[in-house]
Amino acid sequence: MKVKITTEYITLGQLLKITDWIASGGEAKHAVKTLSISVNGQKEDRRGRKIYPNDHVCIEDKEYEVE
């Protein structure tokens, strides 16, 4: 699935919200610790991780490409 952003980057927490994994930003801290998340093939558990265009994010076996 492609996720279009209009800024230089978004955080992993924002991506979780955009893709409906969480309902509010306050849930991000818990979500990154409990969900299986990888960014460009590397495990990630920081909600503040910057996600840039062309990054590939996998959340619980669902693939997202940021553009």
C-alpha positions as CSV (number, residue, x, y, z in Angstrom):
1,M,0.0,0.0,0.0
2,K,1.3,3.5,-0.9
3,V,1.2,6.3,1.7
4,K,1.6,9.8,0.2
5,I,3.2,12.5,2.4
6,T,3.5,16.2,1.7
7,T,6.3,17.0,4.1
8,E,9.9,16.0,4.2
9,Y,9.2,13.2,6.6
10,I,6.7,11.8,9.1
11,T,7.3,10.0,12.3
12,L,6.5,6.3,12.7
13,G,3.7,7.3,15.2
14,Q,2.1,9.5,12.5
15,L,2.3,6.7,10.0
16,L,0.5,4.3,12.5
17,K,-2.3,6.9,12.8
18,I,-2.5,7.6,9.0
19,T,-2.8,3.8,8.3
20,D,-5.4,3.3,11.1
21,W,-3.3,1.1,13.3
22,I,-4.0,3.5,16.2
23,A,-6.8,6.0,16.8
24,S,-4.7,8.7,18.5
25,G,-1.1,9.7,18.9
26,G,-1.2,8.8,22.5
27,E,-1.5,5.1,21.6
28,A,1.8,5.2,19.6
29,K,4.1,4.4,22.5
30,H,2.3,1.2,23.3
31,A,1.7,0.3,19.7
32,V,5.4,0.4,18.7
33,K,6.2,-1.9,21.6
34,T,3.5,-4.5,20.8
35,L,3.3,-4.5,17.0
36,S,5.8,-6.2,14.8
37,I,7.2,-3.2,12.9
38,S,10.2,-2.9,10.5
39,V,11.5,0.0,8.5
40,N,13.6,-0.9,5.4
41,G,14.0,-4.4,6.8
42,Q,15.2,-3.4,10.3
43,K,13.1,-3.9,13.4
44,E,11.9,-0.6,14.8
45,D,10.3,0.3,18.1
46,R,10.8,4.1,18.3
47,R,7.6,6.1,17.6
48,G,9.7,9.1,16.7
49,R,11.6,7.3,13.9
50,K,11.6,9.6,10.9
51,I,10.0,8.0,7.8
52,Y,11.1,9.5,4.5
53,P,9.8,9.0,0.9
54,N,10.9,5.7,-0.6
55,D,11.0,4.1,2.9
56,H,9.3,0.7,3.2
57,V,7.5,0.0,6.4
58,C,6.1,-3.4,7.4
59,I,3.5,-3.5,10.2
60,E,2.3,-6.9,11.2
61,D,3.0,-8.3,7.6
62,K,1.3,-5.4,5.9
63,E,3.6,-3.5,3.6
64,Y,3.6,0.3,3.2
65,E,5.6,2.4,0.8
66,V,6.0,6.1,1.6
67,E,6.0,8.5,-1.3
